[in-house]
Amino acid sequence: FTVGRELAVYDKTSMLGKGLSHIASCAWSGQVGEADVFACGNILRKLKVEESGSVLKPTTGRVPIPPECSDGTISICVASSANKKGFSVICSFRTKSAGKNKYQINWFQGRNDDISVPAGKSSLKLPEEQEPTVLLADSRDSRAIFL
């Protein structure tokens, strides 16, 4: 892992929502100099890196974070298939729950530049002793996510 010189700057932070806490990128899309970047705060926003990394633009892809998850994002992970334009963004959150479910994991589905809200309730709620601090995607199988 090497950190090099700054290639692009995005200074319209109001487009990214409030409380920006995490940034994640998607696997290489196959075109040199292009990538997808996701920013998470009170909304999940998709941005696109273009022109050999020198331009960072917002896309139409944005979705609000569920209100019960506004106590903070813990981790974010992007899973995509090499041969498809679809992707999943998986986020773990601290919840406002005073009861047994302190953490929640939500799946956001996307295709091209669109992102959809999680269908129904969260797929996974976790108690206090199972904090999901890291989410990892298997690059060989986009269906596999590790906590």
VEXFI-416179 format. One line per 4 residues: their letters; for each residue x, y, z of C-alpha. Coordinates in nm, 3 decimals, decimal comma. Layout:
! residues N
a) X/Y/Z  ...
END
This chain:
! residues 147
ftvg) 0,000/0,000/0,000  0,148/0,332/-0,107  0,012/0,680/-0,052  0,110/0,911/-0,334
rela) 0,032/1,263/-0,438  -0,320/1,401/-0,427  -0,497/1,347/-0,760  -0,843/1,496/-0,711
vydk) -1,028/1,717/-0,465  -1,402/1,734/-0,407  -1,492/2,055/-0,225  -1,873/2,049/-0,238
tsml) -1,915/1,871/0,095  -2,281/1,966/0,122  -2,345/1,710/-0,154  -2,205/1,437/0,074
gkgl) -2,449/1,494/0,361  -2,382/1,563/0,727  -2,153/1,372/0,958  -1,930/1,223/0,689
shia) -1,742/0,943/0,861  -1,642/0,673/0,609  -1,520/0,645/0,252  -1,488/0,319/0,058
scaw) -1,402/0,237/-0,300  -1,524/-0,030/-0,535  -1,308/-0,281/-0,719  -1,159/-0,161/-1,045
sgqv) -1,432/-0,129/-1,310  -1,214/-0,228/-1,605  -1,152/0,120/-1,743  -0,817/0,278/-1,668
gead) -0,844/0,585/-1,446  -1,204/0,523/-1,338  -1,341/0,396/-1,007  -1,646/0,425/-0,783
vfac) -1,616/0,584/-0,439  -1,882/0,576/-0,166  -1,909/0,834/0,113  -2,121/0,762/0,422
gnil) -2,262/1,010/0,675  -2,635/1,071/0,710  -2,661/0,965/0,345  -2,475/0,709/0,136
rklk) -2,348/0,886/-0,179  -2,180/0,738/-0,484  -1,905/0,938/-0,654  -1,711/0,854/-0,967
vees) -1,339/0,902/-1,028  -1,274/0,988/-1,393  -1,005/1,119/-1,629  -0,717/0,913/-1,491
gsvl) -0,806/1,002/-1,133  -0,799/1,379/-1,175  -1,177/1,438/-1,156  -1,414/1,334/-0,875
kptt) -1,784/1,377/-0,957  -2,103/1,294/-0,764  -2,348/1,061/-0,935  -2,725/1,045/-0,894
grvp) -2,671/0,752/-0,656  -2,766/0,857/-0,304  -2,982/0,709/-0,032  -3,058/0,821/0,326
ippe) -2,923/0,618/0,615  -3,209/0,470/0,822  -3,296/0,701/1,116  -3,235/0,430/1,378
csdg) -2,875/0,407/1,252  -2,786/0,773/1,297  -2,568/0,708/1,604  -2,274/0,630/1,379
tisi) -2,131/0,422/1,101  -1,882/0,162/1,220  -1,769/0,005/0,894  -1,850/0,011/0,522
cvas) -1,770/-0,244/0,255  -1,841/-0,256/-0,120  -1,891/-0,585/-0,302  -1,917/-0,598/-0,679
sank) -1,913/-0,862/-0,950  -1,646/-0,837/-1,216  -1,884/-0,919/-1,500  -2,192/-0,725/-1,383
kgfs) -2,276/-0,359/-1,329  -2,446/-0,432/-0,998  -2,293/-0,382/-0,656  -2,376/-0,404/-0,288
vics) -2,272/-0,161/-0,017  -2,277/-0,319/0,326  -2,267/-0,090/0,631  -2,257/-0,163/1,002
frtk) -2,407/0,097/1,234  -2,449/0,177/1,601  -2,822/0,205/1,669  -3,024/0,424/1,903
sagk) -3,162/0,113/2,071  -3,153/0,111/2,449  -3,247/-0,257/2,437  -3,063/-0,565/2,323
nkyq) -2,990/-0,472/1,958  -2,708/-0,219/1,973  -2,575/-0,278/1,621  -2,728/-0,319/1,278
inwf) -2,597/-0,426/0,937  -2,773/-0,297/0,625  -2,733/-0,398/0,262  -2,777/-0,130/-0,004
qgrn) -2,815/-0,261/-0,359  -2,705/-0,069/-0,664  -2,682/-0,088/-1,039  -2,488/0,162/-1,252
ddis) -2,533/0,492/-1,064  -2,848/0,404/-0,867  -2,861/0,289/-0,504  -3,172/0,148/-0,336
vpag) -3,269/0,158/0,030  -3,260/-0,169/0,224  -3,570/-0,376/0,160  -3,777/-0,397/0,478
kssl) -3,587/-0,407/0,805  -3,216/-0,468/0,839  -3,106/-0,817/0,754  -2,895/-0,846/1,067
klpe) -2,920/-0,700/1,418  -2,650/-0,773/1,673  -2,630/-0,748/2,053  -2,380/-0,537/2,246
eqep) -2,116/-0,813/2,273  -2,099/-0,861/1,892  -1,988/-0,521/1,763  -1,923/-0,547/1,384
tvll) -1,606/-0,336/1,374  -1,483/-0,462/1,035  -1,668/-0,577/0,723  -1,474/-0,745/0,442
adsr) -1,585/-0,858/0,096  -1,443/-1,161/-0,082  -1,308/-1,036/-0,416  -1,362/-1,382/-0,572
dsra) -1,727/-1,411/-0,462  -1,932/-1,093/-0,429  -2,192/-1,281/-0,221  -1,945/-1,349/0,061
ifl) -1,914/-1,089/0,336  -1,709/-1,142/0,651  -1,767/-0,976/0,990
END
